[in-house]
Amino acid sequence: MHDPMTLIFQNKILWLWHVDPERDGTDDSCGWFIRARHCDKTKLEKLKKRFKSEWGTWRENKIGYQATILEMFNVASRIYFNESWSKSTRFMRKYLFDILLFSENGVDSLHVNFDLREPWEMADIIYAWIARIDRPWYKHPRWHFWHWRLRLEFVLALKRRYWDKCCKCGKRGFPPGCGGAFGSWNNNDLWHGNCDSTRVVGQGTVDNGPGSNS
């Protein structure tokens, strides 16, 4: 589901959200979860060409799976850190366990893509992984205070209780005994549970959606 809101913090009184401005047409233009599209395009293209020239296809590869992945990360980290061997080596040593674990994760990792993509096509995954790990905490979008939205739960509760209108019967408020509040993913319509015609479809009433009184 396309949703630009990500929860930063919550307690019994308030909820704090980060609302992505969707500048690139996606719900994560700020890079809450860094993907290849958030990275340096020049370096990424350089990495793809390097992967293609070094490995070609898996059929041409002469070493094992894990050794290939480690060497891919090694090459990617050198390009990411502007050919700095010291930074690249320090990064690889620090995150060796995480890299091996990521490479063997059977759900969301390189293991799934290993037989489905050519080596150069995995540059996006590896480069974005390095960028996520290396990002300083203060550069995370959760600190984009200009994108914050605060929700006070007691204010929302009062609004729902006394002001929100049922789109079926037209009455304002959702008091106890109204059957609760029902809504739709397609719009902001709300209706009382007691006004929801789907509860009596089996008795001959057809539900025509929000706003229908049939």
VONULUM-718123 format. One record per residue (C-alpha): residue number from 0; x, y, z. Coordinates in nm, 3 decimals. Layout:
<nodes>
+-----+---------+---------+---------+
|   n |      c1 |      c2 |      c3 |
+-----+---------+---------+---------+
| NUM |       X |       Y |       Z |
...
+-----+---------+---------+---------+
</nodes>
This chain:
<nodes>
+-----+---------+---------+---------+
|   n |      c1 |      c2 |      c3 |
+-----+---------+---------+---------+
|   0 |   0.000 |   0.000 |   0.000 |
|   1 |   0.124 |   0.349 |  -0.090 |
|   2 |   0.157 |   0.537 |   0.239 |
|   3 |   0.400 |   0.827 |   0.296 |
|   4 |   0.356 |   0.818 |   0.675 |
|   5 |   0.607 |   0.631 |   0.895 |
|   6 |   0.565 |   0.610 |   1.271 |
|   7 |   0.859 |   0.755 |   1.465 |
|   8 |   0.729 |   0.745 |   1.823 |
|   9 |   0.411 |   0.670 |   2.014 |
|  10 |   0.275 |   0.650 |   2.365 |
|  11 |  -0.070 |   0.672 |   2.523 |
|  12 |  -0.091 |   1.047 |   2.462 |
|  13 |   0.063 |   1.117 |   2.121 |
|  14 |   0.185 |   0.966 |   1.796 |
|  15 |   0.471 |   1.125 |   1.601 |
|  16 |   0.488 |   1.055 |   1.227 |
|  17 |   0.730 |   1.133 |   0.946 |
|  18 |   0.532 |   1.232 |   0.636 |
|  19 |   0.735 |   1.185 |   0.320 |
|  20 |   0.693 |   1.472 |   0.067 |
|  21 |   0.692 |   1.218 |  -0.221 |
|  22 |   0.921 |   1.436 |  -0.434 |
|  23 |   1.014 |   1.148 |  -0.666 |
|  24 |   0.662 |   1.009 |  -0.694 |
|  25 |   0.722 |   0.735 |  -0.435 |
|  26 |   0.630 |   0.715 |  -0.068 |
|  27 |   0.999 |   0.715 |   0.036 |
|  28 |   1.168 |   1.004 |  -0.141 |
|  29 |   1.358 |   1.090 |   0.179 |
|  30 |   1.522 |   0.749 |   0.193 |
|  31 |   1.385 |   0.612 |   0.520 |
|  32 |   1.489 |   0.273 |   0.381 |
|  33 |   1.772 |   0.350 |   0.140 |
|  34 |   1.740 |   0.194 |  -0.203 |
|  35 |   1.957 |   0.224 |  -0.511 |
|  36 |   1.758 |   0.523 |  -0.636 |
|  37 |   1.869 |   0.722 |  -0.331 |
|  38 |   2.240 |   0.656 |  -0.398 |
|  39 |   2.511 |   0.825 |  -0.602 |
|  40 |   2.413 |   0.745 |  -0.962 |
|  41 |   2.766 |   0.787 |  -1.099 |
|  42 |   2.918 |   0.543 |  -0.849 |
|  43 |   2.634 |   0.298 |  -0.901 |
|  44 |   2.687 |   0.290 |  -1.278 |
|  45 |   3.059 |   0.244 |  -1.222 |
|  46 |   2.986 |  -0.050 |  -0.993 |
|  47 |   2.754 |  -0.214 |  -1.247 |
|  48 |   3.020 |  -0.192 |  -1.517 |
|  49 |   3.278 |  -0.333 |  -1.277 |
|  50 |   3.057 |  -0.626 |  -1.184 |
|  51 |   2.984 |  -0.696 |  -1.548 |
|  52 |   3.350 |  -0.693 |  -1.648 |
|  53 |   3.470 |  -0.900 |  -1.351 |
|  54 |   3.203 |  -1.170 |  -1.340 |
|  55 |   3.002 |  -1.164 |  -1.661 |
|  56 |   2.751 |  -1.438 |  -1.582 |
|  57 |   2.726 |  -1.691 |  -1.301 |
|  58 |   2.815 |  -1.965 |  -1.548 |
|  59 |   3.152 |  -1.801 |  -1.599 |
|  60 |   3.217 |  -1.772 |  -1.227 |
|  61 |   3.486 |  -2.011 |  -1.098 |
|  62 |   3.450 |  -1.957 |  -0.722 |
|  63 |   3.181 |  -2.043 |  -0.470 |
|  64 |   2.869 |  -1.848 |  -0.380 |
|  65 |   2.983 |  -1.691 |  -0.053 |
|  66 |   3.327 |  -1.607 |  -0.191 |
|  67 |   3.160 |  -1.433 |  -0.486 |
|  68 |   2.931 |  -1.230 |  -0.259 |
|  69 |   3.221 |  -1.127 |  -0.033 |
|  70 |   3.427 |  -1.015 |  -0.331 |
|  71 |   3.126 |  -0.822 |  -0.467 |
|  72 |   3.089 |  -0.640 |  -0.135 |
|  73 |   3.462 |  -0.575 |  -0.130 |
|  74 |   3.455 |  -0.417 |  -0.476 |
|  75 |   3.137 |  -0.221 |  -0.396 |
|  76 |   3.280 |  -0.086 |  -0.070 |
|  77 |   3.595 |   0.037 |  -0.246 |
|  78 |   3.386 |   0.229 |  -0.499 |
|  79 |   3.152 |   0.355 |  -0.225 |
|  80 |   3.446 |   0.486 |  -0.021 |
|  81 |   3.613 |   0.648 |  -0.324 |
|  82 |   3.879 |   0.377 |  -0.367 |
|  83 |   3.998 |   0.414 |  -0.008 |
|  84 |   4.145 |   0.076 |   0.085 |
|  85 |   4.163 |   0.161 |   0.454 |
|  86 |   3.796 |   0.259 |   0.482 |
|  87 |   3.686 |  -0.032 |   0.266 |
|  88 |   3.888 |  -0.285 |   0.466 |
|  89 |   3.764 |  -0.145 |   0.796 |
|  90 |   3.404 |  -0.165 |   0.675 |
|  91 |   3.441 |  -0.525 |   0.552 |
|  92 |   3.600 |  -0.641 |   0.876 |
|  93 |   3.338 |  -0.470 |   1.090 |
|  94 |   3.037 |  -0.604 |   0.899 |
|  95 |   3.166 |  -0.942 |   0.777 |
|  96 |   2.918 |  -1.139 |   0.988 |
|  97 |   2.625 |  -0.921 |   0.874 |
|  98 |   2.725 |  -0.959 |   0.510 |
|  99 |   2.743 |  -1.340 |   0.535 |
| 100 |   2.410 |  -1.351 |   0.718 |
| 101 |   2.250 |  -1.123 |   0.460 |
| 102 |   2.385 |  -1.335 |   0.174 |
| 103 |   2.228 |  -1.653 |   0.316 |
| 104 |   1.894 |  -1.510 |   0.433 |
| 105 |   1.635 |  -1.710 |   0.241 |
| 106 |   1.359 |  -1.450 |   0.262 |
| 107 |   1.492 |  -1.105 |   0.176 |
| 108 |   1.850 |  -1.122 |   0.059 |
| 109 |   2.095 |  -1.197 |  -0.217 |
| 110 |   2.023 |  -1.568 |  -0.187 |
| 111 |   1.681 |  -1.518 |  -0.343 |
| 112 |   1.820 |  -1.314 |  -0.630 |
| 113 |   2.132 |  -1.521 |  -0.695 |
| 114 |   1.975 |  -1.749 |  -0.956 |
| 115 |   1.735 |  -1.486 |  -1.092 |
| 116 |   1.978 |  -1.207 |  -1.183 |
| 117 |   2.309 |  -1.169 |  -1.353 |
| 118 |   2.595 |  -1.048 |  -1.129 |
| 119 |   2.591 |  -0.690 |  -1.253 |
| 120 |   2.219 |  -0.664 |  -1.177 |
| 121 |   2.290 |  -0.720 |  -0.806 |
| 122 |   2.488 |  -0.396 |  -0.782 |
| 123 |   2.171 |  -0.209 |  -0.678 |
| 124 |   2.111 |  -0.441 |  -0.380 |
| 125 |   2.470 |  -0.445 |  -0.257 |
| 126 |   2.539 |  -0.074 |  -0.297 |
| 127 |   2.214 |   0.023 |  -0.121 |
| 128 |   2.294 |  -0.219 |   0.164 |
| 129 |   2.630 |  -0.051 |   0.220 |
| 130 |   2.470 |   0.294 |   0.207 |
| 131 |   2.211 |   0.195 |   0.470 |
| 132 |   2.475 |   0.057 |   0.706 |
| 133 |   2.710 |   0.353 |   0.663 |
| 134 |   2.452 |   0.629 |   0.703 |
| 135 |   2.515 |   0.839 |   1.018 |
| 136 |   2.224 |   0.836 |   1.264 |
| 137 |   2.169 |   1.211 |   1.233 |
| 138 |   2.110 |   1.183 |   0.856 |
| 139 |   1.815 |   0.947 |   0.896 |
| 140 |   1.481 |   1.098 |   0.782 |
| 141 |   1.337 |   1.049 |   1.131 |
| 142 |   1.518 |   1.372 |   1.219 |
| 143 |   1.352 |   1.569 |   0.935 |
| 144 |   1.150 |   1.770 |   1.184 |
| 145 |   1.002 |   1.975 |   0.901 |
| 146 |   0.825 |   1.656 |   0.788 |
| 147 |   0.691 |   1.565 |   1.132 |
| 148 |   0.321 |   1.535 |   1.203 |
| 149 |   0.196 |   1.516 |   1.560 |
| 150 |  -0.125 |   1.337 |   1.649 |
| 151 |  -0.274 |   1.379 |   1.995 |
| 152 |  -0.484 |   1.077 |   2.075 |
| 153 |  -0.728 |   1.250 |   2.310 |
| 154 |  -0.801 |   1.517 |   2.045 |
| 155 |  -0.870 |   1.250 |   1.784 |
| 156 |  -1.089 |   1.062 |   2.031 |
| 157 |  -1.296 |   1.375 |   2.100 |
| 158 |  -1.326 |   1.446 |   1.728 |
| 159 |  -1.444 |   1.094 |   1.658 |
| 160 |  -1.688 |   1.097 |   1.950 |
| 161 |  -1.858 |   1.430 |   1.882 |
| 162 |  -1.774 |   1.566 |   1.536 |
| 163 |  -1.706 |   1.301 |   1.268 |
| 164 |  -2.011 |   1.238 |   1.053 |
| 165 |  -2.158 |   0.907 |   0.945 |
| 166 |  -2.176 |   0.908 |   0.565 |
| 167 |  -2.484 |   0.685 |   0.571 |
| 168 |  -2.722 |   0.833 |   0.827 |
| 169 |  -2.565 |   1.181 |   0.830 |
| 170 |  -2.547 |   1.207 |   1.210 |
| 171 |  -2.239 |   1.347 |   1.378 |
| 172 |  -2.049 |   1.158 |   1.645 |
| 173 |  -1.974 |   0.794 |   1.716 |
| 174 |  -2.110 |   0.739 |   2.068 |
| 175 |  -2.111 |   0.409 |   2.258 |
| 176 |  -2.373 |   0.179 |   2.114 |
| 177 |  -2.332 |   0.299 |   1.755 |
| 178 |  -2.157 |  -0.024 |   1.659 |
| 179 |  -1.814 |   0.132 |   1.622 |
| 180 |  -1.663 |   0.320 |   1.330 |
| 181 |  -1.625 |   0.160 |   0.988 |
| 182 |  -1.415 |   0.307 |   0.706 |
| 183 |  -1.285 |   0.252 |   0.354 |
| 184 |  -0.934 |   0.228 |   0.211 |
| 185 |  -1.052 |   0.418 |  -0.098 |
| 186 |  -1.156 |   0.745 |   0.072 |
| 187 |  -1.214 |   0.909 |   0.409 |
| 188 |  -1.574 |   0.796 |   0.449 |
| 189 |  -1.681 |   0.677 |   0.793 |
| 190 |  -2.004 |   0.514 |   0.900 |
| 191 |  -2.160 |   0.368 |   1.212 |
| 192 |  -2.136 |  -0.005 |   1.257 |
| 193 |  -2.513 |  -0.008 |   1.306 |
| 194 |  -2.554 |   0.162 |   0.967 |
| 195 |  -2.333 |  -0.089 |   0.788 |
| 196 |  -2.558 |  -0.273 |   0.543 |
| 197 |  -2.313 |  -0.563 |   0.503 |
| 198 |  -2.437 |  -0.687 |   0.840 |
| 199 |  -2.776 |  -0.767 |   0.691 |
| 200 |  -2.679 |  -0.875 |   0.340 |
| 201 |  -2.787 |  -1.228 |   0.426 |
| 202 |  -3.135 |  -1.094 |   0.505 |
| 203 |  -3.187 |  -0.952 |   0.157 |
| 204 |  -3.019 |  -0.612 |   0.186 |
| 205 |  -2.755 |  -0.530 |  -0.077 |
| 206 |  -2.455 |  -0.321 |   0.025 |
| 207 |  -2.383 |  -0.050 |  -0.230 |
| 208 |  -2.085 |   0.085 |  -0.040 |
| 209 |  -2.037 |   0.398 |   0.171 |
| 210 |  -2.316 |   0.650 |   0.132 |
| 211 |  -2.571 |   0.388 |   0.043 |
| 212 |  -2.881 |   0.359 |   0.262 |
| 213 |  -3.018 |   0.054 |   0.088 |
+-----+---------+---------+---------+
</nodes>
